[in-house]
């Protein structure tokens, strides 16, 4: 059992009324990576489950991918740009430090009536953003919120570091949330962080701590650093506790969940998690073989794919669970 803080259910429910996603055209296969670093398709496949990932074009920014995913979600939701009250965008690879990438997306969509901001919670960003959106909707501040998870980690990867460059890809996923009278929607969300572990997975440079200088650039401080083994262990324990917490909060058993969408980082992490939660792998949605780890976009892209593939029926419970740099971890249960 997890130690629960006091929980007061809000009187309004936020429903996901549309989803969308976008990945760049360019496919980078494991075999191609063999030409870039000392690696092999066999190593990457057996250690991670990843076969290929998408890489954005040089003029394709996080906001461009985000806007494409958002348009799909808005179309499915039948929501016009001028109806959006708020855009919450999760990313650790923004177009610019400021303006927020959410503002760039606002401009691309023409969502003139929206307030916009970014959330930085690495791979947990989409679930953090979903919860922020839910809070605004449930407190009656806003009715229609666009939530986007978008990352272009190819611009943060050190392409000579085989420990990390094989893992990541680019993409975006989006959801439109709206207040609906019926009670189906986001049932509960759990979020936690532990800054003590910030240095096991980070981009140390580029901010004010290690600004972009010729010296720091040569040391590649502006690229991703990761302690893979430590991240692996913490990913499993944090996602397990997040999933159990959400279930407990919602008063549901794991057998009530129709589909689990975990963060798409590594198939071995997901298999151990499924085993610990006693969930058959058929209930777990996987697309990391095609897209690698797309950070804040990963769960959002998977949610959209599962939705469009007809994986959910009305009333099904869907559990999303993530972990990422920070460290951050989160889980969310949605009744479809
Ligand atoms: N190709 C070939 N060999 C490699 C590669 C590669 N791409 N990468 C590492 N190796 C080597 C290592 O150098 C090491 O060699 P050595 O023993 O001679 O030193 C050997 O393989 C074993 O390395 P390990 O780190 O033990 O490999 P492990 O089985 O732990 O797998 C991995 C590494 C895949 C990174 C794993 O630890 C992992 O998935 N960790 C979690 C990573 C993760 O999920 N990160 C994303 C977090 S989400 C976010 O917030 C962005």
Boltz pocket constraint, residues with backbone or C-beta under 6 A from the ligand:
constraints:
  - pocket:
      binder: B
      contacts: [[A, 38], [A, 39], [A, 40], [A, 43], [A, 44], [A, 47], [A, 48], [A, 122], [A, 123], [A, 124], [A, 162], [A, 163], [A, 164], [A, 166], [A, 167], [A, 201], [A, 226], [A, 227], [A, 228], [A, 229], [A, 231], [A, 232], [A, 235], [A, 265], [A, 266], [A, 293], [A, 295], [A, 323], [A, 324], [A, 325]]
      max_distance: 6.0
